[in-house]
């Protein structure tokens, strides 16, 4: 089932279960899907392809992470907890991210393959790794691993 349809059906289930947090989070995601469709100059009732839907969900998850950080730093842990709950719901729709150890193995292989020996080409290595791991690894984790290879 396409992700867009799955979220629509999950909204119905959340309504039946009276799960307010899940319901509001999924409605927000559905609204973001509609906004993305309109931004692509399509009709609002069209379905968003899974690749675009994943990008939207990833963007929403990153917004929640940023909000959690800001709220925690601002001394509002109760609001950060609510953002954490929403993030957990959104992450159920995202593919499993690779661990730093798995990223390190790919990075070391790519570094050897490309013959990169100095840190001046670390950015180029990061780009190549991100292309290979598209959607399976967090960019921040990849950058951290690449930086550690040249440290």
N, C-alpha and C positions, 0 to 999 in steps of 0.2 A: 504494500500500500504506500503510495507517495506520502511524503512527510506532511504536506499541506493537508491532505485528507485525514491523516492520522491525528493531527492536532485538532481538526474539527471534531472528530469522533471522541477524542479525549476530553474536549470541552463538554460534550454531552454527559460523559461519565462523571466528570467533576461536578456538574450540576446535580446529577442524581445522588452523588455521594455528599453533597453540600460541603465540598472542600473549597473554601473561599480563596485560599492562597493559590492553589493550583488553578482554579478557575480564572482568577484575575491575571495570573502569569500567562496562561495559554491564550486568553483573550488579547493580551498585549502583543503576544507573538503573532497572532492572526492579524491584528491591526498592522503590525510592522510588515507582514507579508503583503497586505493590500497596498501599503505605501510603496513598497518595492515594485510591485506590479505596475502601479500608476507611474512611478518614476521611469519605468522602462517603456512608457507610452503604450501600455496595453490596457485592455478593459479590466476594471476592478474585479469582475466575477471570474476571471481566468485563474487557473492553478499555477502556482509558482513551481518551477522545476526544482528537484531535490538539491542540486548544486547551489542554486540561489537561496533556497530555503535554509540550507546549512550555513551559508554566509550570514544571513540575517540572524539566525539563532546564535551564531558565534559572536556577532556584534552585540546582541542583547546580553549575552553572558559576560562579555568584557565590560559592558556598562555596569552590570551588577558588581563585578569585581572592583571596579573603580569606585563605585558608590560605597561599597563596604569599607574600602581603605579610607575614603574621605570621612565617613561617619565614625569610624573607629578613632581616627586622628582627631576628630572634632568632639570626642567625648560622648557619642550617642550610640553605645553598644546595642541598645534595644532595637534601634532602627537598622543597624548593621546585621542583626540576627534575622530580621525580616528579609533583607536583601540576600542573605545566605540561603534562606529557604527557597527563594525564587531561583537563585543560581542552581541549586540542586535539582530543581524541576527542569530547568533548561538543559542542564548537562545530560539528562537522560536521553535527549534527542541527538546529542553530539556523538561522533565516533570516539572510541577510546583513544586517548592521546598516548604517544610513545613515552617511555621513561627516559631519563637522562642517560642511562647506561646504553639503551638501544640507540639513542641519537648519537652517543659518543662512538659506537661501533661504525655507524654509517659515516660519521664525520671523518674518522680516521681512515676509512677505506677511500673516501672521496679525496681526502688530502693527499694520500699516496698516489691515487689514480691521476690526479691533476699535477702532481709534482710540486705542490706548494710547500715552500720551506720557510718563508718569512711572513711576519704578521702584516706586511703591507698588502697582501692579497687575501686577508681574512674576510673582507667584505664579499669578495668574489666567491670564496668558498661557502660563505653563509647563503648567498643567493643560490648556488648550485644545490646545496643540501635542501633548502626550502622548496626548490622545484621538485626534487626527488621525493620529498616527504609531504607534498602538498596536502594540507588538511589533517595530517596524522600527527604533526608535532607543533608545539607552540613556538612561535618565533622568538620569544624571550628565552626559552630553554635552549634553542638552537644557538643563539648568540652567546649565551653563557658557556656552552660546551666548546664552541669555536674559540672563544677568548681563552678558555682554559688550555686549549691545545697549544697556544702560542705563549703561554705564561711561563 
